[in-house]
Amino acid sequence: MRRSVSFIIIILLLVVVGVASLMAGRFERRMAIAQEDMAVLDFADPQADYAAFEQDIEGLPIVSERPLREIRRRRAMLQYWQADYADLVEVARTASQAEDADSIDPEMRVLAANALYRVAQRGPQDRPTLLKNLDAAIRAYNEALRAGVAPPDVAFNYELAVRMRDEVGAGKRKALTNVKTDDTESDPNMHGDPGEPPKDMKVEQFQIRIPMDPKEIKQSQEQAAGTGAARRKRG
């Protein structure tokens, strides 16, 4: 009898582990698909997916905080690259009022500070408003650094914001916006500045190198084999 009960308990545990593994695998797959969409700058689908993920996970009785943090980070990243800074500005306000620094995700602190700088860059460029927005960004960067955020770009951004603030305060700079020289120029995205042909060059002169497909490489090697061409030694 005891042996039967033990077998039943083991089977139930294996079923629970299997179901948990299956759910984890499906979750990771859905997250990977959403990340692929983000990589090609398709923000509409991931935005809906992450909202559904967060709702599903919060509905579970027992769940780790790690996947929730990861989802919230990615949602915040989507909002940042869509120039939707309202929620991130609220994160910065909450972080500045939080008594426990560890209660705020460090990655969210950095995103919030970057969002505040973008608000200063894209918002009204009159001197009082610009100084106020830059002060908020500087304060957010400072709090992120004091919280122990290590990436060097955070310190760089902090120093840049301080320098911009000093130049605006001294009257050496009137605005932070960068005026586009051409209507075809695009804003930077999460991969950096979009590529473009060199200036003063005609489009037909610009050549694009496309890597060969492995099948094409193999086919060209097979066609070259047996042609009788002498091999040249390297070196």
C-alpha positions in Angstrom: 0.0 0.0 0.0 2.8 2.4 0.9 4.6 1.6 -2.3 1.5 2.4 -4.3 1.1 5.7 -2.6 4.7 6.5 -3.2 4.4 5.7 -6.9 1.3 7.9 -7.1 3.1 10.8 -5.4 6.1 10.5 -7.7 3.8 10.4 -10.8 2.0 13.5 -9.6 5.3 15.3 -9.0 6.5 14.4 -12.5 3.2 15.6 -14.0 3.6 18.9 -12.2 7.2 19.3 -13.3 6.2 18.4 -16.9 3.4 21.0 -17.0 5.7 23.6 -15.5 8.4 22.9 -18.1 5.8 23.0 -20.9 4.5 26.4 -19.7 8.0 27.7 -19.3 8.9 26.6 -22.8 5.9 28.2 -24.3 6.6 31.4 -22.4 10.2 31.6 -23.6 9.1 30.9 -27.2 6.5 33.7 -27.1 9.1 36.0 -25.6 11.6 35.1 -28.4 9.0 35.8 -31.1 8.3 39.2 -29.5 12.0 39.9 -29.4 12.4 39.1 -33.1 9.6 41.6 -33.9 11.4 44.2 -31.9 14.7 43.5 -33.7 13.0 44.4 -37.1 11.4 47.5 -35.5 7.9 46.0 -35.5 6.6 47.4 -32.2 2.9 46.9 -32.5 2.8 43.1 -32.0 5.3 43.0 -29.1 3.4 45.7 -27.3 0.2 43.6 -27.3 2.2 40.4 -26.5 4.0 41.8 -23.5 0.8 43.2 -22.1 -0.8 39.7 -22.4 2.3 38.0 -20.9 2.2 40.3 -17.9 -1.5 39.7 -17.4 -1.1 35.9 -17.7 1.8 35.7 -15.3 0.2 38.0 -12.7 -2.8 35.6 -12.7 -0.7 32.6 -11.6 -0.8 31.8 -7.9 3.0 31.3 -7.6 5.3 33.2 -9.9 8.8 34.5 -9.7 9.5 38.2 -9.9 12.2 37.8 -12.5 9.9 37.2 -15.6 7.7 40.0 -14.5 10.7 42.4 -14.3 11.9 41.2 -17.7 8.5 41.8 -19.3 8.2 45.3 -17.8 11.7 46.2 -19.0 10.8 45.2 -22.5 7.5 47.1 -22.4 9.4 50.1 -21.2 11.9 49.7 -24.0 9.1 49.6 -26.5 7.6 52.8 -25.1 11.0 54.5 -25.1 11.7 53.8 -28.8 8.2 54.9 -29.7 8.8 58.2 -27.9 6.1 57.4 -25.3 7.7 58.7 -22.2 4.8 59.2 -19.8 5.2 55.9 -17.9 8.9 56.3 -17.7 8.7 59.8 -16.4 6.4 58.3 -13.7 9.0 55.7 -12.9 11.6 58.4 -12.4 9.2 60.3 -10.1 8.5 57.1 -8.1 12.2 56.3 -7.9 13.1 59.7 -6.5 10.5 59.3 -3.8 11.3 55.7 -2.9 12.9 55.2 0.5 14.4 51.8 -0.5 16.6 52.1 -3.6 16.5 48.4 -4.2 12.7 48.5 -4.7 13.2 50.1 -8.2 14.6 48.0 -11.0 18.0 49.5 -12.0 17.4 49.0 -15.7 14.1 50.9 -15.3 16.0 53.7 -13.6 18.3 54.1 -16.6 15.4 54.0 -19.1 13.6 56.6 -17.1 16.6 58.9 -17.0 17.1 58.5 -20.7 13.4 59.3 -21.3 13.7 62.5 -19.2 16.6 63.6 -21.4 14.6 62.9 -24.5 11.7 65.0 -23.0 14.2 67.9 -22.6 15.5 67.3 -26.1 12.1 67.1 -27.9 10.1 69.3 -25.6 9.8 73.1 -25.5 13.1 74.7 -26.0 12.5 77.9 -24.1 15.2 78.4 -21.5 13.2 78.0 -18.2 11.5 74.8 -19.5 14.7 73.4 -20.9 16.6 74.0 -17.7 13.8 72.4 -15.7 13.7 69.3 -17.8 17.5 68.9 -17.9 17.6 69.2 -14.1 15.1 66.3 -13.9 17.2 64.2 -16.2 20.4 65.0 -14.3 18.7 64.1 -11.0 17.5 60.8 -12.5 21.0 59.9 -13.8 22.5 60.8 -10.4 20.0 58.6 -8.5 20.7 55.7 -10.9 24.4 56.0 -10.3 23.9 56.2 -6.6 21.8 53.1 -6.8 24.8 51.2 -8.1 24.0 51.0 -11.9 27.3 50.0 -13.4 27.2 50.5 -17.2 29.6 53.2 -18.3 27.1 54.8 -20.7 25.1 55.9 -17.7 28.0 58.0 -16.4 28.6 59.3 -19.9 24.9 60.3 -20.3 25.0 62.0 -16.9 28.1 64.0 -17.8 26.5 64.9 -21.1 23.3 66.2 -19.5 25.4 68.2 -17.0 27.4 69.8 -19.8 24.3 70.6 -21.8 22.7 72.1 -18.7 25.8 74.3 -18.1 25.9 75.5 -21.8 22.2 76.3 -21.7 22.5 78.1 -18.4 25.5 80.1 -19.7 23.7 81.0 -22.9 26.1 79.1 -25.1 23.4 76.8 -26.3 19.7 77.7 -27.0 18.3 74.3 -27.8 19.0 70.6 -27.7 17.2 69.6 -30.9 19.2 68.5 -33.9 17.8 70.1 -37.0 17.7 67.6 -39.9 19.5 68.6 -43.0 17.4 66.4 -45.3 13.8 65.3 -45.2 14.9 61.7 -46.0 17.0 61.5 -42.8 15.5 59.2 -40.2 15.6 59.3 -36.4 18.0 57.0 -34.6 16.4 53.6 -33.6 17.3 50.9 -31.1 20.1 49.7 -33.5 21.7 53.1 -33.9 21.7 55.7 -36.7 20.1 54.4 -39.9 22.6 53.8 -42.7 22.6 56.0 -45.8 24.7 56.4 -49.0 27.8 58.6 -48.6 27.1 62.3 -49.3 28.0 63.7 -52.7 27.6 60.3 -54.3 25.0 59.3 -56.9 22.7 56.4 -56.0 23.8 54.4 -59.0 27.5 54.7 -57.8 26.6 53.2 -54.4 27.3 49.5 -54.3 25.9 47.1 -51.8 27.8 44.0 -50.9 25.4 41.1 -50.1 27.0 37.9 -48.5 26.6 34.8 -50.6 24.3 32.0 -49.5 26.2 28.9 -48.3 24.5 26.9 -51.1 25.8 29.4 -53.7 29.3 29.2 -52.2 29.3 25.4 -52.4 27.9 25.5 -56.0 30.6 27.9 -57.1 33.3 25.7 -55.6 32.0 22.7 -57.3 31.9 24.5 -60.7 35.5 25.7 -60.2 36.8 22.2 -59.3 38.6 20.4 -62.1 39.1 23.4 -64.3 42.8 22.9 -64.3 43.7 26.3 -62.9 46.9 26.2 -61.0 46.7 26.9 -57.3 48.7 29.8 -55.9 50.4 29.2 -52.6 49.8 31.8 -49.9 52.6 33.5 -48.2 
